[in-house]
Amino acid sequence: MKTELKFLFMLCVLIGLFAGCSDEVTRPQIEPAPDLFTVDATATPMVARVGDWVVFHADKRDGVLPYQGDYWYFRDQNVWVGEECYRQMDAEGFFTMVVNSYDALGTIACDSVTVTVLPAEVQPLSINLEAIPAILEVNNYTYLQTHVVGGAQPYRSYTFYKDGIQMADNQVGWLRMLMSEQGNFNFRVTVVDSLGTSASDSITVSVVAPNIIETCVDSDLKVGPADRDDYDEVHFGQTGVGNVTVAMRFDTSERRFVVLSFHYADGSVSYFTIPDLGVARPSCVLVDLGQVRVEPTMTISMRWTGSPSKCDQWVRATQFCVSLEGPNKSADGIPIIRLGADGNYTLIE
């Protein structure tokens, strides 16, 4: 009986070994686990000044591709989406950016980077005060204009002084001044920037009196009962536009209009009517013709108008005077010559 049991046991072992050798067993293929998804936030440069631009970059590693996005945060607010972020530094101190990056499985990786921001590099504050014009006649305006370079903007104030006395304090940098007195005046401006740094500049403005040259020429012009038209050649000796007056003498008992005519070399004529003011008009009057163009030598004619019932005497133009503006003189009495055209000039004393 024992012998039979041993035989059956051995037979089962042999069958099991035969079955294990004849059948292949299929085992599942297991992929290795991916490495931990990480991101490094970098900044270029790491030290900047106010006003500089800094480039932030998200350098991702491992995880499951493709990566899904990078989200940048500043003070808990999303300010950029993308692998690179560009930011301008607007204040000194420490500027920290945080990035959240995602891989294909939605795994999130975080990192931050801090940039040191220094104050903006400030050029030395310098200013230039300009007066337009710097030489002018009495009762005209000059414009004081400040030109500023460097310093820390915005500039806080522009303070203007005239001969050491403060006149105005503004933030626009220019001032319009009416110069009502003759002389030399010192103007100074002081500029203060946003850091409290100040700089000053000054300029001298010369105010001159108009240099009026008056020329008077005697005349023999007359019209009367027999001669209703007359002409005379007048020598003013200069060319320009100035104020012209004529001295008139009325010897007639009846007053009538007379017409003066200025004849120019180009053939043009200017007419001036001297009206009848009635019997109350004095015999001798000075008539202001206003601004008139004159030439060095010109013909002036006079004509009696109308048909007076009584023309017993003459109407005379006894003198013509013209006032022309000549070269100015400075407050020190030095002549000022204004060169109005390009070229070379020779001054002969």
C-alpha positions as CSV (number, residue, x, y, z in Angstrom):
1,M,0.0,0.0,0.0
2,K,2.9,2.4,0.9
3,T,4.6,1.5,-2.4
4,E,1.5,2.5,-4.4
5,L,1.2,5.9,-2.7
6,K,4.8,6.7,-3.4
7,F,4.3,5.9,-7.1
8,L,1.3,8.2,-7.3
9,F,3.2,11.0,-5.6
10,M,6.1,10.7,-8.0
11,L,3.7,10.6,-11.0
12,C,2.0,13.9,-9.9
13,V,5.4,15.6,-9.5
14,L,6.4,14.5,-13.0
15,I,3.1,15.7,-14.5
16,G,3.5,19.1,-12.8
17,L,7.0,19.5,-14.1
18,F,6.0,18.6,-17.6
19,A,3.1,21.1,-17.6
20,G,5.3,23.9,-16.3
21,C,7.9,23.3,-19.1
22,S,5.3,23.1,-21.9
23,D,3.2,26.3,-21.1
24,E,4.7,30.0,-21.3
25,V,3.4,32.4,-18.7
26,T,2.5,36.1,-19.9
27,R,3.7,38.8,-17.5
28,P,2.5,42.5,-17.7
29,Q,5.1,45.1,-18.8
30,I,5.4,47.9,-16.2
31,E,6.9,51.3,-17.4
32,P,9.3,53.0,-14.9
33,A,7.8,55.8,-13.0
34,P,8.7,59.3,-14.4
35,D,11.2,61.5,-12.6
36,L,9.8,64.2,-10.4
37,F,8.6,67.3,-12.4
38,T,10.5,70.4,-11.4
39,V,11.0,74.0,-12.6
40,D,13.7,76.6,-12.0
41,A,12.9,80.3,-12.2
42,T,15.8,82.5,-13.4
43,A,16.1,86.3,-14.0
44,T,18.5,88.2,-16.3
45,P,19.9,90.4,-14.8
46,M,19.7,89.5,-11.1
47,V,20.6,93.1,-10.1
48,A,19.0,95.9,-12.0
49,R,18.2,99.6,-11.7
50,V,14.9,101.4,-11.7
51,G,13.7,101.6,-15.3
52,D,15.6,98.6,-16.5
53,W,13.9,95.6,-18.1
54,V,14.4,92.1,-16.6
55,V,13.8,88.8,-18.4
56,F,12.3,86.0,-16.3
57,H,12.6,82.4,-17.6
58,A,11.0,79.1,-16.5
59,D,13.5,76.2,-17.0
60,K,11.4,72.9,-16.7
61,R,12.8,69.4,-16.2
62,D,11.4,65.9,-16.3
63,G,7.7,65.3,-15.8
64,V,5.5,64.2,-18.7
65,L,5.7,66.0,-22.0
66,P,4.3,68.1,-23.5
67,Y,4.3,70.9,-20.9
68,Q,1.1,72.7,-20.6
69,G,2.0,76.2,-19.5
70,D,3.9,78.6,-17.2
71,Y,2.0,81.2,-15.1
72,W,3.9,84.1,-13.6
73,Y,2.7,85.8,-10.4
74,F,3.8,89.1,-8.8
75,R,2.2,89.9,-5.4
76,D,-0.3,87.0,-5.9
77,Q,-1.5,88.4,-9.2
78,N,-1.0,86.6,-12.5
79,V,1.0,89.0,-14.7
80,W,2.2,86.8,-17.5
81,V,1.6,83.5,-19.2
82,G,4.6,81.9,-21.1
83,E,8.0,80.5,-20.6
84,E,9.6,84.0,-20.6
85,C,8.3,87.0,-18.8
86,Y,9.5,90.6,-19.4
87,R,9.1,93.2,-16.6
88,Q,10.3,96.8,-16.2
89,M,11.6,97.6,-12.7
90,D,9.6,100.6,-11.5
91,A,10.8,100.9,-7.9
92,E,13.9,100.2,-5.9
93,G,14.0,97.2,-3.5
94,F,13.4,93.5,-4.0
95,F,11.3,92.2,-6.9
96,T,10.1,88.6,-6.5
97,M,8.3,86.6,-9.3
98,V,6.7,83.2,-8.7
99,V,6.1,80.7,-11.6
100,N,3.7,77.8,-11.6
101,S,4.4,75.3,-14.4
102,Y,2.3,72.3,-15.6
103,D,3.2,69.1,-17.4
104,A,0.9,66.9,-19.5
105,L,-0.6,65.1,-16.5
106,G,-1.4,68.5,-14.8
107,T,1.4,68.1,-12.3
108,I,2.4,71.5,-11.0
109,A,5.9,72.6,-10.2
110,C,6.6,76.0,-8.5
111,D,9.6,78.2,-8.0
112,S,10.5,81.9,-7.4
113,V,13.3,84.3,-8.1
114,T,14.1,87.6,-6.6
115,V,15.8,90.6,-8.3
116,T,17.6,93.3,-6.5
117,V,16.5,96.7,-7.8
118,L,18.8,99.7,-7.2
119,P,17.9,103.4,-7.7
120,A,18.0,104.7,-11.2
121,E,21.4,106.0,-12.2
122,V,21.0,109.8,-12.2
123,Q,23.1,112.1,-14.3
124,P,24.2,115.4,-12.6
125,L,21.5,118.0,-12.7
126,S,22.5,120.9,-15.1
127,I,20.4,123.7,-16.5
128,N,20.7,126.5,-19.1
129,L,18.6,129.7,-18.9
130,E,17.8,131.3,-22.2
131,A,16.2,134.7,-22.8
132,I,14.3,135.3,-26.1
133,P,15.3,137.9,-27.0
134,A,18.2,138.9,-24.8
135,I,18.3,142.4,-26.2
136,L,15.0,144.3,-26.7
137,E,13.4,147.7,-26.7
138,V,11.5,149.2,-23.8
139,N,7.9,148.0,-23.4
140,N,8.4,144.7,-25.2
141,Y,8.4,141.1,-23.9
142,T,11.2,138.7,-23.3
143,Y,10.6,134.9,-22.7
144,L,12.8,133.2,-20.1
145,Q,13.1,129.5,-21.0
146,T,14.8,126.8,-18.9
147,H,16.6,123.8,-20.5
148,V,17.2,121.0,-18.0
149,V,19.5,117.9,-18.4
150,G,19.9,115.1,-15.9
151,G,18.6,115.0,-12.3
152,A,15.7,112.9,-11.1
153,Q,12.4,113.6,-12.8
154,P,9.8,115.0,-12.3
155,Y,11.3,118.4,-11.5
156,R,9.6,119.9,-8.5
157,S,10.0,123.6,-9.1
158,Y,11.4,126.4,-11.2
159,T,12.1,129.6,-9.2
160,F,12.8,132.8,-11.2
161,Y,14.7,135.8,-9.8
162,K,15.2,139.3,-11.2
163,D,18.2,141.1,-9.8
164,G,18.1,138.8,-6.7
165,I,14.4,139.3,-6.0
166,Q,12.1,136.3,-6.5
167,M,9.4,136.8,-9.1
168,A,7.7,133.5,-9.8
169,D,7.7,129.8,-8.8
170,N,6.2,127.4,-11.2
171,Q,6.6,123.9,-12.7
172,V,6.6,124.7,-16.4
173,G,10.1,126.2,-16.7
174,W,9.4,129.4,-18.6
175,L,8.3,132.9,-17.9
176,R,7.0,135.8,-20.0
177,M,8.3,139.2,-18.8
178,L,7.3,142.7,-19.9
179,M,10.4,144.9,-19.8
180,S,9.2,148.4,-19.1
181,E,12.5,150.0,-18.1
182,Q,15.8,150.6,-19.8
183,G,18.9,149.0,-18.4
184,N,20.7,145.7,-17.9
185,F,18.8,143.1,-15.8
186,N,20.1,139.8,-14.3
187,F,17.7,136.9,-14.3
188,R,18.3,133.7,-12.5
189,V,16.4,130.4,-12.2
190,T,16.8,127.6,-9.7
191,V,15.5,124.1,-10.5
192,V,14.8,121.5,-7.9
193,D,14.5,117.8,-8.9
194,S,12.5,115.0,-7.2
195,L,15.4,114.1,-5.0
196,G,15.8,117.6,-3.8
197,T,18.9,118.4,-5.8
198,S,19.0,122.0,-7.1
199,A,20.9,123.8,-9.8
200,S,20.9,127.4,-11.0
201,D,21.8,129.5,-14.0
202,S,21.5,133.2,-14.9
203,I,21.5,135.5,-17.9
204,T,21.6,139.2,-18.5
205,V,18.8,140.9,-20.5
206,S,19.5,144.4,-22.1
207,V,16.6,146.7,-22.5
208,V,17.3,149.6,-24.9
209,A,15.4,152.8,-25.9
210,P,14.2,153.0,-29.5
211,N,16.8,154.8,-31.6
212,I,14.7,157.1,-33.6
213,I,16.3,159.2,-36.4
214,E,14.3,162.2,-37.4
215,T,14.9,164.0,-40.7
216,C,13.2,167.2,-41.5
217,V,13.2,168.8,-45.0
218,D,11.9,172.2,-46.0
219,S,9.5,172.4,-48.9
220,D,8.2,175.1,-51.3
221,L,4.9,173.3,-52.1
222,K,2.0,175.8,-52.4
223,V,-1.4,176.0,-54.2
224,G,-3.6,179.0,-54.5
225,P,-6.0,180.9,-56.8
226,A,-3.8,180.7,-59.8
227,D,-1.9,177.4,-59.3
228,R,-4.1,174.5,-58.1
229,D,-1.2,171.9,-58.5
230,D,2.4,172.0,-57.5
231,Y,5.2,169.5,-56.9
232,D,8.6,169.5,-55.2
233,E,11.6,167.2,-55.1
234,V,12.2,166.2,-51.4
235,H,15.5,164.7,-50.2
236,F,15.0,162.5,-47.2
237,G,18.4,160.8,-47.6
238,Q,17.2,157.4,-46.3
239,T,14.9,154.6,-47.1
240,G,12.3,153.0,-44.9
241,V,8.9,153.2,-43.3
242,G,8.5,155.8,-40.6
243,N,6.1,158.3,-39.2
244,V,5.8,161.3,-41.5
245,T,4.4,164.7,-40.5
246,V,3.9,167.8,-42.7
247,A,3.7,171.4,-41.5
248,M,0.9,173.2,-43.3
249,R,0.1,176.9,-43.5
250,F,-3.4,178.1,-44.5
251,D,-3.6,181.7,-45.6
252,T,-7.0,181.4,-47.3
253,S,-10.2,182.7,-45.8
254,E,-12.1,179.8,-47.4
255,R,-10.8,176.4,-46.4
256,R,-10.8,173.5,-48.8
257,F,-9.3,170.0,-49.0
258,V,-5.8,169.5,-50.4
259,V,-4.3,166.2,-51.5
260,L,-0.6,165.3,-51.0
261,S,0.9,162.6,-53.3
262,F,4.1,160.7,-52.7
263,H,5.6,159.4,-56.0
264,Y,8.0,156.5,-55.8
265,A,10.7,155.2,-58.1
266,D,8.7,152.1,-59.0
267,G,5.9,154.3,-60.3
268,S,3.5,153.7,-57.4
269,V,1.8,156.7,-55.6
270,S,0.5,157.2,-52.1
271,Y,-2.3,159.7,-51.6
272,F,-3.1,161.6,-48.4
273,T,-6.1,163.9,-48.1
274,I,-5.9,166.8,-45.7
275,P,-9.5,167.8,-44.8
276,D,-11.1,171.2,-44.2
277,L,-11.6,171.6,-40.5
278,G,-13.6,174.9,-40.8
279,V,-12.8,178.4,-39.9
280,A,-11.8,177.5,-36.4
281,R,-8.7,175.8,-37.7
282,P,-5.5,177.7,-37.0
283,S,-3.5,178.9,-39.9
284,C,-0.5,176.8,-39.1
285,V,-1.1,173.1,-38.3
286,L,1.1,170.0,-38.1
287,V,-0.5,167.1,-39.9
288,D,0.4,163.5,-39.0
289,L,0.3,161.3,-42.1
290,G,1.1,158.1,-40.1
291,Q,3.4,155.4,-41.3
292,V,4.7,156.2,-44.7
293,R,7.3,154.6,-47.0
294,V,10.0,157.1,-48.0
295,E,12.9,157.0,-50.4
296,P,16.2,159.0,-50.4
297,T,14.9,161.3,-53.1
298,M,11.3,161.5,-54.1
299,T,8.7,163.8,-55.7
300,I,5.8,165.0,-53.6
301,S,2.9,166.9,-55.2
302,M,0.0,168.9,-53.7
303,R,-3.3,169.6,-55.3
304,W,-6.2,171.9,-54.4
305,T,-9.6,170.1,-54.6
306,G,-13.0,171.6,-55.4
307,S,-13.9,175.0,-56.7
308,P,-13.7,177.5,-53.8
309,S,-15.7,180.6,-54.2
310,K,-12.9,182.6,-52.7
311,C,-9.3,181.7,-53.1
312,D,-7.5,184.8,-52.1
313,Q,-4.4,183.4,-50.7
314,W,-2.2,180.2,-50.6
315,V,-2.0,176.8,-48.9
316,R,1.6,175.8,-48.2
317,A,3.4,172.7,-47.2
318,T,6.5,174.2,-45.5
319,Q,8.3,171.2,-44.0
320,F,8.2,167.3,-44.1
321,C,9.6,165.3,-41.2
322,V,10.1,161.5,-41.1
323,S,11.0,159.5,-38.0
324,L,12.8,156.2,-38.9
325,E,14.1,153.7,-36.4
326,G,17.9,153.3,-36.6
327,P,20.3,150.8,-35.1
328,N,19.6,150.3,-31.4
329,K,22.0,151.1,-28.7
330,S,22.5,149.0,-25.6
331,A,22.0,150.3,-22.1
332,D,25.7,151.1,-22.1
333,G,25.4,153.2,-25.2
334,I,27.1,150.7,-27.5
335,P,25.5,150.5,-31.0
336,I,23.7,147.2,-31.8
337,I,23.9,146.0,-35.4
338,R,21.5,143.3,-36.3
339,L,22.6,141.1,-39.2
340,G,19.6,140.1,-41.1
341,A,21.1,137.9,-43.8
342,D,23.8,135.3,-44.2
343,G,27.2,136.4,-45.4
344,N,30.4,138.2,-44.3
345,Y,30.2,141.8,-43.0
346,T,33.0,144.3,-42.7
347,L,32.5,147.1,-40.1
348,I,34.2,150.3,-40.8
349,E,34.6,152.7,-37.9
